[in-house]
Amino acid sequence: MRVLIVVHGFPPHAQGGSEIHAHDHARALRRHYGDEVVVLTREQDPTRPEYGLRWEFRDGLRIAWINNTFRSIASFEETYRNTELGTIAAGIIDDFRPHVAHVHHLTCLSTTIVSSLVERGVPLVVTLHDYWLICHRGQLLDSSYRACDGPEDGGCTSCLGAAGGAGRLGFAGAAAVRAAEHYVPAARHLRRMGERALLAMAASSGSDAQRKRVDHMLAIGAQVTEFVAPSRYLRDRFIRFGIDAGRIVQSSYGVDPGPFTDVRPTSSARLRIGFIGSLMISKAPHLLLETAMLLPEDAVSVEL
């Protein structure tokens, strides 16, 4: 079969959980079933043309990298529904003519990829690695990292704020600030403040833009052939969001035990704490150090 894998990043450039899962998935299809696999993914290289396409051939896979640094974005809607990027993706679909597609993530790409597949009669499966269809930040955590109930009843306002309603002027101003940072590195600490100020000046109808995103994601979800939820909670949350329960199956992640076959437990006089997941480097060190300070000095070691 010809299988299209869609994901927002791909190893070795991206090493998040969904990216690694998509990588292992693509390799397994090729290795165990002999499928012809094309991976459609995104990279962010400021030295290359925006939306430039390059191909890579690796491990029996053909990988299509579309460059998206967001420097051409002119509205909040274009951050998730990017028609220019979507047109490039549609060309890849037409050339490859997949029998089936598996979408692992669409952030930094475009939701129009789903519509392009449906228009061409290609059945597609979407794995729900996180809450991105519901939450623009993806994790149902607000900008202060507190658990969030979701976008219902205007719940996105605290996170998106002015950016949700900013028009072309606001996004153009934010892009100018980022460009200035390239030439004046010392002004980097002012970038976030400048972007927020420019977006706030151009903001209008923010709540309408947020509602539009929710409606759009529900419409996109209605086009998907089947969803895969790795946990019961994820499945239940997306059903509550509005996805048809008959099109979401629960299936736990598969794990390759290979890297752990030679691991042997060893004893230690020190307490060893393992963490699996992502860390905000700006905050993680002092949080870990604060934890370590609760224990005797010679009883714990912290490595990042």
Helices and strands as residue ranges (DSSP letters): E 2-6, H 17-33, E 36-43, E 53-58, E 61-67, G 77-79, H 83-96, E 100-103, H 112-119, E 124-127, G 152-154, H 157-160, G 161-164, H 168-183, G 185-190, H 191-202, H 206-223, E 226-229, H 232-241, G 245-247, E 248-250, G 258-260, H 284-292, G 297-299
